[in-house]
Every structure is written in structure tokens, then in C-alpha cells.
Amino acid sequence: MSQANEAEVDGRGLSAESASDAAARARIPEPGRKLKILYHHRTASKDGQAVHIAELTEALRRRGHDLVFVGPGFGEEQGFGGDSKLVSVLRSALPRAVFEFLEFSYSVIAYRRLAKAYREHKPDVLYERFNLFLLAGGLLKRRTGIPYFLEVNAPLFDERVKFGGLALKALGHYTQKRAWQAADRVLPVTEVLAQYLRRDGVSDERISVIHNGIDPAQFLGDLDRSSAKARFGLENDLVLGFTGFLREWHGLSSVIELLADAATGSGVKLLIVGEGPGRADLEAQTASLGIADKVHFAGLVDRESIPGVVSAFDIALQPAATPYASPLKIFEYMALGCAIVAPRQANIEEILTDNESALLFNPGDLASMRDCVGRLCEDASLRHRLGESARQVIVDRGMTWDGNAKRIETLFQAELAKRQSRGGE
């Protein structure tokens, strides 16, 4: 779903009222019926975030729910993998504190849009994708009593302090904590991420972990590895593969070092799917090691083409992973029956089991990763067993967007039933 389909909403916000008045006049629909969902986000980039938004909202629609979208409305000119030009220019041109204050100020615009959408569409629930400095959803809940669900994909305050730097640290932490505590239900994508919520005062009864997923229509069909390999001229090779935005921390340089080892074998190739600032360094590394012929850069691939490309992978690589993330690519690797090599860390072990659905290595340990890849290169039966097991995990645990939509719907209905039983209090 593109942002062009979002409702264009603006106007003045609702007048403030007491919590008891808001609760008294909150609409409480009959539990079990299809819902009107006010969906709010501040995502302008066309990357994995946009994929998550599109897939989940389409799954909710397939379940019969009506969605009203409120979003920033800029960035739709970007192709997949791109970022909003306006946001990029402002971020690079302005002092960090000024840019962060603009982020915080956007809450006023977002709230006015949400308020107008609430008046016009009379939604049953508000579903918001968490972003730092964004308080609009909590404010709408406080002033209207609407049930408020907050999806959390990262502890953005902690992340920006560590990686991007943050000038307004006190304000950043305040807005993160305030948004998390305001929601009736918080939906982190991993149990590891749930620990951050508990640290900031969110109780267990308000936390429900919802991992990422896949679209079975795209990823659970019949596999044709031969045709996929032929597309890249790799039909006679054992293919290691990686998909994603290319950053230094992804650890692909370690994989390239592994390929330079003569013991890996001449018939082993690496297929890298994606673009990013790390590509130039990776290309320079392959040239300096004399293995440019072993590494194929496929570049950016349309979202719809991902299953046909990843089907070329015999061994799918996750060389490194953010410790609290739910990597979308892993679910895709699993659904496509790839033998997966990934780091042994808590968030990964929430979905993969060592020697059952993947081979897991010690994070940051090149020798450990090399051993896992080497085992898989030498053992076709192990590759097949792990790939089939990973695919079955997707099916058995319902790790699909439709499965996630059903889980979220159940939480919506439980909250509405609770309010019904309390008579709107």
C-alpha cells in the first residue's frame, strides 16, 4: 500500500477534557464485529518499515476491517529502499537539536490530523507505529478514550543515543517512555524488546509480542532454485545469499573473507541483494582479495521479485543482527526453505533453533560462522533438513501477516470486551 492511499487529514484538534468525561463518551462497539481502525505512523522511507506497514494493514483488511490512514504524506516519491528527500535534507542541513525539536513539533500536526480523522470516521481503535518524539496517539487516547495500541519495532531512544547521537536526550527518553506507558496494549516485535518496555514501566499484562511474518501467497509456493540461479548465471554453483540494506554492521565483510579462503571451494558464490552505503567498501574488498568473480551484486530488487531471487540461495546468511530486532529477511529465508546461518542471540533464538531450523554461531565470531557455513557447504542433506524444518516452523507457528492480523484482532476484541464489561469506564 502506498502512502498515496492514506487519508489526507488536517484541521484543529479536539478540546481537552477530563479522563472520566472522555471514557464516558468513548464509543464501545459490540465485541466480535468488524472494526474501523485508525492507523497512524510517521514513516516516510520506503524500506522494511514500509513493507511491514503495507503487509500488516492489507492483512487486517483481508479480515474485513476498515482502515483509515494518517501519515506524514511525504516520501511517496521514493522507490523501495529510498528515504524522504525532505527529511534527508533537513537532517543534514540543521543542527541536531533543531531537527529533533522539529520531530517533536510534528506531534502537533499529527494530533490535529488524528483528531480530524477521529471526528470524521468515528474509529473503534487507534493503532500507531511508535516513533521517537511522537506523542499524538497518546494524546488522542487521553482526550477521546479511544482504545490505543502501539506497535514498537525498536527502542528508538536507546538506538539513536548509541548509533546516531541524540542532542535532546531528556526529551527523547521522556517521549519514548510517555508513549509506551500511554498505550492500552504495546506490541513489541521480540521478547528482548519487551524487556525495554518493562524497564520503562510497562506492565506485563499490557505487553504482547508480535513477531514479523511473511505473505504465504508470495513465499510458500513451489520452489524453483534452478531457474532462480540461472537468472544470475549461477546454475552450477552453491550459492550463499544475503538480502537487505547494505550497512557496515551487517557483517558481510566477514563472509567475503571466508570466500577468500581457498578451502571454501571454487564452486561457492555469494549473491548480495540490495543497496546501501556499504556496497562500495564490499566491492573494493572483493577486488583487493581477488575474488570479484565469487561475489555477485544483484542491486535493488522490486519487493515482488524477492521470492524469485532468494530462491537462488542454498545457504541464507544473517551475519549480524540488532539484538532486539525481528529481522524480516529471516522469516523470508525460512519460508523459502533456505538453510540459514545466523548469530546465536536471544532475539534470533525466539524464532530459530540451532541444528533444527538453522545453524547458529557465536555473534561476532568469524571462526564460528565459518564453521557453520563450511558444514552446510559440505552437507547437502543437512541443508535440506534445516531448510524444510525452517519452512515448517513458519507454518506451524502461523508466522504470517494474516496470522499477525488475527492475533492483533483478538487483542482488539479483548480490550473492547473488557470495556464493555466495565460499561465504558
Order of alpha helices (4+ residues) and beta strands (2+ residues): alpha-beta-alpha-beta-alpha-alpha-beta-alpha-beta-alpha-alpha-beta-alpha-alpha-alpha-beta-alpha-beta-alpha-beta-alpha-beta-alpha-beta-alpha-beta-alpha-alpha-alpha
